[in-house]
Amino acid sequence: MAFPKDFLIGAATAAHQVEGNNTNSDYWLQEQMPHTSFAEPSGPACDHYNRYEEDIRLLADAGLNAYRFSVEWARIEPEEGRFDEAEIEHYRRVIACCRAHGVEPIVTLMHFTSPAWLIRKGGWEAETTVEYFRRYAAYVTERLGGEISYICTINEANMGLQLAAIAKRFQLMAQQAAKNAKSAEGTVQVGMNFEKMMENMKFAAAENAQAFGTPQPQIFVSSRTPEGDALVFRAHQAAKAAIKALYPDIKVGITLSMHDLQALPGGESFAEAAWDEEFRHYLPYIQDDDFLGVQNYTRTQYGPEGQLPCPAGAELTQMDYEFYPEALEHVLRRVREEFRGDLIVTENGVAVSDDSRRVEFIRRALQGVSNCVSDGIPVKGYCYWSLMDNFEWQKGYSMTFGLIAVDRATMERHPKESLAFLGRQK
Ligand code: BGC
């Protein structure tokens, strides 16, 4: 595959998922709760905070030339208004390490985790968050802006609405289960699980109230209201303005989680509505951005009744969605019809135990990217998710997305064949 000389091929991580001991964050608190929905706590994660040099060296030695990572707000501003210069110095060293290895740093300001204090102030549904985020973005840019060329303000800014849709589906299922439990008295299993779930929710609410002062904390990855959805994008705009005022040449964008939404006959209106919710209605907020970060993992199909399950016999990943690397090309082409700025694939990847399937996934996904580039679509880079196996949020360490395996007992790194394969695609 022939990519232009300056094309970026890299890998991505997020602070909380790899650094370890992110103790001032909202996630950390939620992971410790007795009735948490996390499979396990993040703990020391991959100790990337201390081992970033080795990780960046492995990335560079394999031939990759970009590293997308996030700086952690909960470290930089652990208490409201108290900024920690030592943490800025840490990230300055990470950026310098990238540069020393000829690797372009792509810096994300907010990748799902927030300082716990922000959530106590109402989190991602509170108007004040726009100004808090702007101030944090300005602080980071003032200190590090001279050393970076790309900033992603907010990772998967549309995640809250996607979660709201899933929560609605779950609610319907729970209502159905409640009905079933009632009508099928004696079928212990149904009733038991349902009661347990309800009980857990009650306890979790009380634990949240204690930690955050509200039973329903509005962390970034919570179901978003339409007002909260707009607020996230206004926070992006405020941060972008602050960055540009300091360093106009930094390329600024947001990243979105995007499915390849496919309509089977009769499913057109569902696919169209989903596209509107996932992408189109954000255009007024992002159309003047330098780039859009496209994050794609699979496709979703719609029929006359709405969303369809994966096609029968489809290969599934550890995440239970379809192995379908062609989705990326389809999404890039579709986005291009409506967004005029540059595109960077800020995440694309697959959780599989057999690394040869990862190689195959990357090969086919990159073929799609290359087709787009040949057709003049301004795709400027591709970052595989993820550089290493890491903390997959509520699922804990069970999902292996990485190009590098990490032995979490010794923290030893074991590069996989897929890392070398990706490095050879330049
Ligand atoms: C997120 C990552 C996550 C990945 C794999 C994206 O939604 O940005 O943090 O680990 O997908 O699920």
Residues whose N, C-alpha, C, O or C-beta is under 5 A from the ligand:
A	BS01	BGC	A14
